[in-house]
């Protein structure tokens, strides 16, 4: 069963997001108006490109940041996708230099840490919906396939999490040994395997089903249960357990 993830980041029409020229528009007054709107009504008072524009004012203090906010959103489509881009991708956007790209990555790191903490303090992982946001933040917009694992105790609390495989645009080789090693070190009794499909289609392949069966068979004699295998994209997630494939 494919589950569509809730997101406040709806895609904008590319036509409406075409970058504009970087002319002076009374940027100081414009920035102040953005700040006042944000202070008064929060994030919902600003369009996505305006949130990026406002963020960039703290690293581009003397430049009109509106064209760059629009250009980034035009190129990468959502705020989450912007934050998840490697620095080299960000710097392909005209006007985005190393300092700005680094700043965006620090913001992403802070957001990721917050999401990790939110998942870790839950009383227990009870189903796929408990980790959708966490997995999407880590893997949803990655340009290469990679795999992540959550390790749980007997009460389904997360005791550890780590990336266990990195691959190319269409495949990642997952070795059961590398997945299970952290489980043994952290005395985990259960694990959730998560990997992404950069293609945007979350339906499991035969290879995905094969690694699921293999991992389940290898883990069981060690007293470790494969609780779920989830496939995520930027906007969707598929749970093999919910789909009755596990």
CORMORA-V995525 format. One line per field, one symbol per residue. ss: DSSP state (2 for helix, 1 for strand, 0 for the rest). phi: phi as a letter, one per 40 degrees, with the letter a starting at -180 (. if undefined). burial: + if it has 24 or more other ideal C-beta (glycine too) atoms within 12 Angstrom, else -. Layout:
ss = ???
phi = ???
burial = ???
This chain:
ss = 011100000000022220000000002222222222222222222002222222220000000002222222222200222222002222000000022222222222222222222222000000022202222222200000011111110000011111111100000000022222222220000111111100000000022222222222222200001111111100011110000000
phi = .cbcccacccccccccbddbccccbgdcccdcccccccccbgcccbcdccccdcccccbbcbbccdcccccccccbgbcdcdccccdccccccdgccdccccdccccccccccccccccccccacbadccbdccccccbdbccbcabbbbbbcccgccbaaacbabbbcbabcbbddcccdccccbfcbaabcbabbdcgbccccccccccccccccccdccgbbccabbbbbcbbabbccccgbb
burial = --+-+---+--+----+-+-------+--++--+-----------++++++++++++-++--+++++++++++++++++++++++----+--+-++---++-+++-++--++--++--++----+--+-+++++++++++++++++++++++---++++++++++-+----+-+-+-+++-++----+-+++++++++---+-+---+--++--++-++----++++++++++++++++++---++
